[in-house]
Amino acid sequence: MAAFNKFNCFVQDVANKQHDMKTGTADIYKVYLTNAVPVASNTVFGSPAEIAAVNGYAAGGVSIGAVTGGLTGGTFKFSGAADPSWTAVGGNIGPFQYAVLYNSSNASKPLIGWWDYGAALTLTNGNTFTVDLDQTNGILTVT
């Protein structure tokens, strides 16, 4: 499983009420694919740039579904209900190396974090790529 890395802006965005991560929230969180290297100082969707929307990859990425978030013993855990995935149809998707999590409900579309898969991947026609969200430990924790 690729390790999750947070964008620096996430901490400030939480303090500024840019994310509602509790269970039952109306906010929609999505993951998009990129081959541009994310840097911790990126702040909003599109930086790093998204891959082209072709062959089964839709612009804006895929929702992680209904989120769960709660506090246990002083640690807040944020999880998604669905592992986002893409299936290449009619051609290839990519290349891409990174999957980026962001809040698509917020007007500024603030970034949260990214997964680095270590090398550029090209999803060939008929194959599926899935971001495995850690349902046990959460996508991220705040302590």
C-alpha positions in Angstrom: 0.0 0.0 0.0 1.3 3.5 -0.9 1.9 5.8 2.1 -0.4 8.8 2.5 1.3 12.2 2.6 -0.5 15.4 3.7 -0.3 18.8 2.2 0.8 21.5 4.6 -2.4 23.5 3.9 -4.5 20.8 5.4 -3.7 21.7 9.0 -4.6 25.4 8.4 -7.7 24.4 6.4 -9.0 22.3 9.3 -8.5 25.3 11.7 -10.4 27.5 9.1 -13.3 25.1 8.8 -12.6 24.2 5.2 -13.4 20.5 5.8 -16.3 18.8 7.5 -15.0 15.3 8.1 -17.4 13.9 10.6 -19.7 11.0 9.9 -22.7 12.0 7.8 -21.1 15.1 6.4 -22.4 16.6 3.3 -18.9 17.3 2.0 -17.8 15.2 -0.9 -14.2 14.0 -0.9 -12.6 12.8 -4.2 -9.4 11.4 -5.4 -7.8 12.4 -8.8 -4.8 11.1 -10.6 -1.7 13.0 -11.6 1.8 12.4 -13.0 3.0 15.8 -11.8 5.0 15.6 -8.5 2.9 16.9 -5.6 4.8 19.1 -3.2 3.7 19.8 0.4 3.0 23.4 -0.4 0.3 22.7 -3.0 -3.0 24.0 -1.8 -5.9 23.5 -4.3 -7.3 21.0 -6.9 -5.4 21.2 -10.2 -2.0 21.9 -8.6 -0.6 19.3 -9.2 -2.3 19.0 -12.6 -4.8 16.2 -13.2 -4.2 13.7 -16.0 -6.3 13.9 -19.2 -10.0 12.8 -18.9 -10.0 10.0 -21.4 -10.7 6.3 -21.7 -12.7 5.9 -18.4 -11.0 8.6 -16.4 -13.5 11.4 -15.7 -12.3 14.9 -14.9 -12.3 15.6 -11.2 -11.6 12.1 -10.1 -13.8 9.7 -8.1 -15.7 10.1 -4.8 -14.6 8.1 -1.8 -18.2 7.8 -0.8 -19.8 8.5 2.5 -17.1 9.4 5.0 -16.7 8.3 8.6 -14.9 10.4 11.1 -14.8 10.2 14.8 -12.8 10.7 18.0 -11.6 7.8 20.0 -9.2 8.3 23.0 -8.0 11.7 21.7 -7.4 10.6 18.1 -9.7 11.6 15.3 -9.8 9.1 12.4 -11.1 10.0 8.9 -12.1 7.1 6.5 -13.9 6.8 3.2 -16.5 4.2 2.5 -15.3 3.3 -1.0 -11.9 2.7 -2.5 -11.8 4.9 -5.6 -11.0 3.0 -8.8 -10.8 3.5 -12.5 -11.1 1.0 -15.4 -9.5 1.8 -18.7 -12.1 1.6 -21.5 -11.3 2.1 -25.2 -7.6 2.9 -24.5 -5.1 3.6 -21.8 -5.3 5.9 -18.8 -2.2 7.7 -17.7 0.6 7.7 -17.1 0.2 8.7 -13.5 2.2 8.1 -10.3 0.1 10.0 -7.7 -3.4 9.9 -6.3 -4.6 13.1 -4.7 -7.3 13.5 -2.1 -9.3 16.8 -2.0 -12.6 18.3 -0.8 -14.7 18.8 -3.9 -17.6 20.4 -2.0 -15.6 23.4 -0.9 -15.5 26.2 -3.6 -11.7 26.4 -3.5 -11.4 22.6 -3.6 -8.6 22.4 -1.0 -6.1 19.5 -1.0 -5.7 17.1 1.8 -3.0 14.6 0.8 -1.6 12.2 -1.7 -0.3 8.7 -2.3 2.9 8.1 -4.2 3.0 4.8 -6.1 6.8 5.0 -6.7 6.8 5.0 -10.5 4.6 6.2 -13.3 1.8 3.7 -14.1 -0.2 3.4 -17.3 -3.5 1.6 -16.9 -4.0 -0.4 -20.1 -7.4 -1.0 -21.8 -9.6 -3.3 -19.7 -7.6 -3.1 -16.5 -8.5 -1.4 -13.2 -6.5 0.7 -10.8 -7.8 1.1 -7.2 -6.5 3.3 -4.4 -6.7 1.1 -1.3 -8.0 3.3 1.5 -7.0 2.0 4.9 -10.3 1.2 6.4 -8.8 0.0 9.7 -6.5 2.9 10.5 -8.2 5.5 8.5 -7.0 7.6 5.6 -5.6 10.0 8.1 -5.6 10.6 11.9 -5.3 13.7 13.9 -3.9 13.4 17.4 
